[in-house]
Amino acid sequence: MKIIVSIKQVPDTSGKVAVNPDGTLNRASMQTITNPDDMNALEAALKIKDATGCKVIVVTMGPAPAAGMLREALAMGADEAILVSAREFGGSDTYATSQILAAAINKVGVEADDIVLCGRQAIDGDTAQVGPQIAEKLHLPQVTYAADIQKDGNTITVKRMLEDGYMTIKVQTPCLITCIKELNEPRYMSIGGIYETYSKPLATYDYEKLKDHPLIDATTIGLKGSPTNIFRSFTPPQKGVGMMLEGAGKETCEKLAGILADKHII
Ligand SMILES: Cc1cc2nc3c(=O)[nH]c(=O)nc-3n(C[C@H](O)[C@H](O)[C@H](O)COP(=O)(O)OP(=O)(O)OC[C@H]3O[C@@H](n4cnc5c(N)ncnc54)[C@H](O)[C@@H]3O)c2cc1C
C-alpha cells in the first residue's frame, strides 16, 4: 500500500506580498512555503504510515527549487519524492496542471489499496480545482474537504466539513481525498529525518519521461494547453469608512431602516 501526496510550493503570503506593475505576483522576491493544506495532507499520510508502515510518496510540479520543499517532506517522514518539471509544463492553468500531475501519478501507479491525497486549495491559485481534476482524470472516486480520515482495510471513512456541519462518507481505495487544516497539526521535521533526507530517492519527471503518456499532449499542457487565461489582475480599491450609528437597539434599527429606505434599498 502507498499514499501519494501532491504538494505545491507557494509564495509565503504571511509576510509582505510583492506585486509587479502588471498586477502579477512578484514570486522571485518572496519566500516560499509548502501550501498549508498540503502540509495537512502530508501529515495525514504520515499518520497512516505510522499505523500501517505504508510507503508515502510526495509529488510536486514546479521549477527546480521546489526540490527543497520535497526534501523537507522527506525530512518529515515521506519515503520518496518526485519533482515534475519541464519548460513544456510552464504556464499551465489548473486543467493542464492536473493533466500533468495525473500523468505523473499514473506513471508511479495507483494500485487497489492506494490513496492519493491533495490539499483542498493552494493559497496562491486558490481554485481548489486541481485535486478533483486529478481524480477525474485517473477515474478515482474523490472525497473533498476532509476534516478526519479513518482507515479500516480498504474502506476509508472521511468526515467532510460543510459550511454548516459535517458529512461522513465511506469510500473504497483507490481514491483521492482533499484535505483541510482542521484535519490535523502537521509535525515538524525531525533531526533524524533531516539527516536522512539526502539518502532518500528524489526523482525528476521531465517532459521526456512523460511525453508518451496518453494524458500528455501539446494541446493539453503548458500555456498553449491551458483553456483559461488571466484577463486582468488588480488590487480592489479600498472601501471608504462605514457609517457608525449610535444609540440603543430599537432606535439604531429605526435609523438604519430610514437610511436604507432613503437610498431605495428597502
Ligand atoms: C493562464 C494561467 C497561467 C498560469 N501560469 C502560471 C505560471 O506561469 N507559473 C505559476 O506558478 N503558476 C501559473 N498559473 C497558476 C497555476 O496554474 C495554478 O497555481 C495551478 O494550476 C494550480 O492551481 P491552484 O493554485 O488554484 O491549485 P488548487 O486547485 O487550489 O490546489 C489544490 C491542490 O492541488 C494540488 N496542487 C496544485 N498545484 C500543484 C502543483 N503544482 N504541484 C503539486 N500539487 C499541486 C495541491 O495538493 C493543492 O493543495 C497560471 C494560471 C493560469 C490560469
The ligand as an ORCA input file, in Angstrom:
! r2SCAN-3c Opt
* xyz 0 1
  C      -3.370     31.125    -17.727
  C      -2.658     30.744    -16.473
  C      -1.280     30.771    -16.474
  C      -0.592     30.437    -15.330
  N       0.746     30.467    -15.366
  C       1.448     30.168    -14.258
  C       2.853     30.215    -14.260
  O       3.475     30.534    -15.269
  N       3.518     29.901    -13.108
  C       2.831     29.527    -11.975
  O       3.472     29.240    -10.952
  N       1.506     29.472    -11.954
  C       0.798     29.783    -13.053
  N      -0.555     29.745    -13.026
  C      -1.221     29.314    -11.822
  C      -1.134     27.796    -11.767
  O      -1.510     27.233    -12.947
  C      -2.012     27.313    -10.690
  O      -1.446     27.729     -9.485
  C      -2.082     25.811    -10.741
  O      -2.825     25.457    -11.871
  C      -2.708     25.207     -9.525
  O      -3.973     25.780     -9.323
  P      -4.307     26.340     -7.910
  O      -3.131     27.046     -7.392
  O      -5.593     27.037     -7.981
  O      -4.422     24.978     -7.081
  P      -5.647     24.385     -6.299
  O      -6.561     23.695     -7.219
  O      -6.226     25.415     -5.377
  O      -4.799     23.315     -5.466
  C      -5.426     22.202     -4.835
  C      -4.395     21.176     -4.510
  O      -3.879     20.606     -5.713
  C      -2.510     20.272     -5.536
  N      -1.677     21.084     -6.438
  C      -1.991     22.235     -7.088
  N      -0.952     22.641     -7.851
  C       0.041     21.737     -7.657
  C       1.359     21.603     -8.140
  N       1.898     22.470     -8.994
  N       2.099     20.546     -7.728
  C       1.581     19.626     -6.866
  N       0.340     19.706     -6.377
  C      -0.422     20.747     -6.760
  C      -2.175     20.593     -4.079
  O      -2.412     19.436     -3.316
  C      -3.182     21.682     -3.756
  O      -3.445     21.817     -2.389
  C      -1.292     30.077    -14.153
  C      -2.676     30.045    -14.159
  C      -3.373     30.392    -15.304
  C      -4.861     30.392    -15.252
*
